[in-house]
C-alpha cells in the first residue's frame, strides 16, 4: 500500500516538474528546458506504467528502459546547452582575431 502511494507521489511530482520546465521552454525557447520537460514526462509515464504492473511481471524490465531514455534526454539537453555556438572572434584591421584586453582605470 505504501509503495503505491510513493509511486503515485513520484509520478505526480515528475509530472508537475515536467509542466514547469515546459512552461519555461515556452517562455524562453531554450532547448535545455524542453529536454528536461520531456525527460520528466517520461519519468512520470514510467511510474504510471509501473503502478499497473505486478511485482512479478517480466515486463517491468522494459519500463526501466524508459527511465534510461529519460536520463539520456536530460543528458542530451545538458550536452546541447554546453556545446552551444560561440560567437566568432572579431578580427582586427589585419584580419587576425583581436585579443581581449581589459583595461583597469585608475581612480
C-alpha positions in Angstrom: 0.0 0.0 0.0 2.7 2.5 0.9 4.7 1.6 -2.2 1.7 2.5 -4.3 1.5 5.8 -2.5 5.1 6.6 -3.1 4.9 5.6 -6.7 1.9 7.9 -7.2 3.6 10.8 -5.4 6.7 10.3 -7.5 4.6 10.3 -10.7 2.7 13.4 -9.7 5.9 15.2 -8.8 7.6 14.3 -12.1 4.5 15.5 -14.0 4.5 18.8 -12.1 8.2 19.3 -12.8 7.7 18.5 -16.5 4.9 21.1 -16.7 7.1 23.8 -15.1 10.0 23.0 -17.4 7.6 23.1 -20.4 6.3 26.5 -19.3 9.9 27.8 -19.0 10.6 26.4 -22.5 7.6 28.2 -23.9 8.8 31.5 -22.4 12.5 31.2 -23.4 12.5 28.7 -26.3 15.7 27.3 -24.7 16.1 23.6 -25.7 17.5 22.8 -22.2 14.1 23.3 -20.7 12.4 21.2 -23.4 14.9 18.4 -22.8 14.2 18.5 -19.1 10.4 18.6 -19.6 10.5 15.6 -21.9 12.7 13.7 -19.5 10.5 14.3 -16.5 7.4 13.5 -18.6 9.0 10.1 -19.5 9.7 9.6 -15.7 6.0 10.2 -15.0 4.9 7.8 -17.7 7.3 5.1 -16.4 5.9 5.5 -12.9 2.4 5.2 -14.2 3.2 2.0 -16.0 4.9 0.5 -13.0 1.9 1.2 -10.8 -0.3 -1.0 -13.0 2.2 -3.9 -13.3 2.5 -6.7 -10.8 5.7 -7.2 -8.8 6.5 -10.4 -10.6 5.7 -9.2 -14.1 8.6 -9.7 -16.5 7.5 -6.6 -18.5 8.8 -4.4 -15.7 12.3 -4.6 -17.2 11.2 -2.6 -20.2 9.9 0.2 -18.0 13.5 0.7 -16.8 14.4 1.3 -20.4 12.0 4.3 -20.3 14.0 5.6 -17.3 17.2 5.2 -19.3 15.6 7.2 -22.1 14.6 9.9 -19.6 18.2 10.2 -18.3 19.5 10.2 -21.9 17.1 13.1 -22.8 18.3 15.1 -19.8 21.9 14.3 -20.6 21.5 15.3 -24.2 19.9 18.6 -23.2 22.8 19.4 -20.9 25.4 18.5 -23.6 23.5 20.5 -26.2 23.4 23.5 -23.9 27.1 23.3 -23.2 28.1 22.9 -26.8 26.2 26.0 -27.9 27.5 28.1 -30.7 30.1 30.5 -29.6 30.3 33.9 -31.3 33.2 34.1 -33.8 36.1 36.3 -32.8 36.1 39.8 -34.1 39.0 40.4 -36.5 41.3 43.4 -36.2 42.4 45.5 -39.2 44.8 42.8 -40.4 42.2 40.1 -40.3 43.6 38.4 -37.2 41.3 37.8 -34.2 41.6 40.6 -31.6 43.0 39.8 -28.2 40.6 40.6 -25.4 42.1 43.3 -23.3 40.6 44.5 -20.1 41.5 48.0 -19.1 41.8 48.9 -15.5 41.1 52.5 -14.9 42.9 54.3 -12.0 40.7 56.1 -9.6 
